Amino acid sequence: MSVQDRLPDGRASFTDVFSAALRGRPCTVVGLGPDPQELPVHEWRREADDEDLALLAMCRGHTIDLGCGPGRLSAALAAQGHVVLGVDVVREAVDQTLARGVPALRRDVFDRLPGEGRWHTALLADGNVGIGGDPAALLERAGELMLARGRVVVELGGPGLRSVTEWAVLSCAGVRSAPFRWSTVGVDDIDALAEAAGFVAAEVHRFGERRWCAVLTRPTDPRA
């Protein structure tokens, strides 16, 4: 179904509307805050910039990019010599990542994925800690994908941002998506989330003027 093929109530699937946005149609997200916000697809479709590279410098070894979108970060990791796999539920996102010459797979992050338990880094960038509306469950799932001494690199909102989970919809070319759950997480709350998901306290980093991330690792056995 294309974005023009509306359901009787005027809605389309999330993946259908997001695909249209990835192809360049103006799109807003409604429900994450008091006012509609432009979906920053132009930021995701460009090449990685210096701030992105500062984030990616925290990735180690083989990296799985969860919610890879159109593949800018996956491509930058591959260019640095990482083995990388992009994962996204949206076919258009996967196709655009593949077009950059990077392996990518259309799959839900909670489904079985290649290399379970053997990735050095799981990356959640561009607000993708919000996927599914349950950040603790998502971080726990990311931990399942990595080696015992691996890491999760997760981009976050800055200090003072209230962490919330809300229902949202995408609006593109007069078509609204079905509602989906999404979470916003700030650095003030990452320690509690990390502990709930089985990690030690998060190592928080600021990169650029307005971007923050945390590196999560598991407790290590001193006898190992």
C-alpha positions in Angstrom: 0.0 0.0 0.0 1.4 3.4 -0.9 0.8 6.5 1.2 -1.8 7.5 -1.3 -3.8 4.3 -0.6 -5.6 5.4 2.6 -7.5 3.1 4.9 -11.2 4.0 5.4 -10.4 6.1 8.4 -7.7 8.0 6.5 -4.8 6.2 8.2 -2.0 4.1 6.8 0.6 1.8 8.5 3.5 3.3 10.3 5.9 1.6 7.8 4.0 3.0 4.8 4.0 6.6 6.0 7.7 6.4 7.2 8.6 5.0 3.8 7.1 8.0 2.1 9.1 10.3 4.4 12.3 8.5 3.6 11.5 9.1 -0.1 11.5 12.9 0.6 7.8 13.6 1.4 7.4 16.2 4.2 6.3 14.4 7.4 5.5 15.5 11.0 5.2 13.5 14.2 2.2 14.2 16.4 2.0 13.3 20.1 5.6 13.7 21.2 5.1 17.1 22.9 2.4 19.7 22.8 2.9 20.6 19.1 3.5 18.6 15.9 7.2 18.3 15.1 9.0 17.9 11.7 10.4 14.5 11.3 14.1 15.2 10.7 14.5 12.7 7.8 16.9 15.1 6.0 19.3 14.6 8.9 19.1 10.8 8.7 19.5 10.8 4.9 22.7 12.9 4.7 26.2 11.6 5.2 27.6 11.3 8.7 29.0 14.5 10.1 31.7 15.2 12.8 29.2 14.8 15.6 28.0 11.4 14.2 31.7 10.3 14.0 32.2 11.3 17.6 29.3 9.1 18.6 30.6 6.2 16.4 34.0 6.5 18.0 32.4 4.8 21.1 31.5 1.7 19.1 33.9 -1.2 19.3 34.4 -4.0 16.8 31.4 -5.7 15.1 28.4 -3.4 15.5 24.7 -4.0 15.0 22.8 -0.7 14.2 19.3 -1.1 15.6 16.8 1.1 13.8 19.3 1.9 11.1 17.0 4.1 9.0 18.5 5.0 5.7 21.9 3.9 6.8 24.1 7.0 7.3 25.7 5.6 10.6 26.0 2.0 9.3 27.8 3.3 6.2 30.2 5.4 8.3 30.9 2.5 10.5 31.6 0.3 7.5 33.9 3.0 6.1 35.9 2.8 9.3 36.4 -0.9 8.9 33.7 -2.2 11.2 31.7 -5.3 10.4 28.2 -3.8 10.6 24.6 -4.9 10.1 21.7 -2.5 9.9 18.3 -3.6 11.2 15.0 -1.8 10.6 11.4 -2.8 10.2 10.8 -0.5 7.2 11.7 -1.9 3.8 12.5 1.5 2.4 15.0 2.1 5.1 16.7 -1.2 4.5 16.8 -0.6 0.8 18.4 2.8 1.3 21.0 1.2 3.6 21.7 -1.5 1.1 22.1 1.1 -1.6 25.0 2.6 0.5 26.7 -0.8 0.2 26.1 -1.9 3.8 24.4 -5.2 4.9 21.0 -4.6 6.3 18.0 -6.7 7.3 14.3 -6.0 7.5 13.3 -7.3 10.9 11.9 -6.3 14.3 14.7 -5.9 16.9 12.9 -8.3 19.2 12.9 -11.0 16.5 15.7 -13.5 16.1 18.7 -11.7 14.6 22.0 -12.9 13.1 24.9 -13.1 15.5 22.8 -13.3 18.7 25.2 -12.9 21.7 28.3 -12.3 19.5 28.2 -8.5 18.6 30.8 -6.3 20.2 28.5 -3.2 20.1 24.7 -2.6 19.8 24.0 0.9 18.6 20.8 2.8 19.4 21.2 6.3 17.8 18.8 9.1 16.7 16.4 8.6 19.5 16.0 4.9 18.8 16.0 4.1 22.5 12.3 5.0 22.1 11.5 1.9 19.9 8.6 0.0 21.2 7.8 2.4 24.1 9.7 0.3 26.7 13.3 1.5 27.0 14.2 -1.0 29.8 13.0 -4.0 27.6 14.8 -2.6 24.6 18.1 -2.2 26.4 17.8 -5.7 27.8 17.2 -6.9 24.3 20.3 -5.0 23.0 22.2 -6.7 25.8 21.2 -10.1 24.6 22.7 -9.4 21.2 26.2 -8.5 22.5 29.1 -10.4 23.9 29.5 -10.6 27.7 32.1 -7.8 27.5 30.4 -5.9 24.8 28.6 -2.6 25.0 25.4 -0.7 24.1 25.9 2.8 22.8 22.6 4.7 23.2 21.9 8.3 22.2 19.9 10.2 24.7 18.2 13.6 25.4 20.1 16.1 27.5 19.9 16.9 31.2 16.6 18.1 32.4 14.6 16.3 29.7 11.7 14.4 31.3 11.6 10.8 30.2 8.2 9.9 28.9 6.4 7.3 26.9 3.6 8.4 24.6 1.3 7.4 21.8 2.3 9.2 18.5 1.3 9.2 14.9 3.1 10.3 11.7 1.4 12.6 9.3 2.6 12.8 5.7 0.8 14.2 2.6 -2.5 14.3 4.4 -2.2 10.7 5.6 -1.8 9.8 9.3 -0.2 6.5 10.4 -1.7 4.2 12.9 -0.7 5.1 16.5 2.6 3.7 17.9 4.3 3.8 21.3 7.5 5.8 21.5 9.7 6.8 24.5 12.0 9.8 25.1 14.8 9.2 27.5 17.2 11.8 29.0 20.6 11.3 30.6 19.1 12.0 34.1 17.3 8.6 33.9 19.8 6.4 32.2 21.4 4.9 35.3 18.1 3.5 36.6 17.2 2.2 33.2 20.6 0.6 32.8 20.3 -1.1 36.2 16.8 -2.4 35.3 18.2 -3.9 32.1 21.1 -5.6 33.8 23.9 -3.2 33.1 26.3 -1.3 35.4 25.9 2.5 35.8 26.1 4.2 32.4 29.1 6.1 31.2 27.6 9.4 29.9 29.2 11.5 27.1 28.4 14.8 25.5 29.3 15.2 21.9 28.6 18.3 19.8 26.5 21.2 21.2 23.3 19.4 21.9 23.9 15.6 21.7 24.4 13.1 24.5 24.9 9.4 24.7 25.7 6.6 27.2 27.9 3.6 27.0 26.4 0.6 28.8 28.4 -2.4 29.9 27.6 -5.4 32.0 29.1 -6.1 35.4 32.3 -8.1 35.1 33.1 -11.1 37.2 36.4 -10.3 39.0 37.3 -14.0 38.8 37.1 -14.0 35.0 
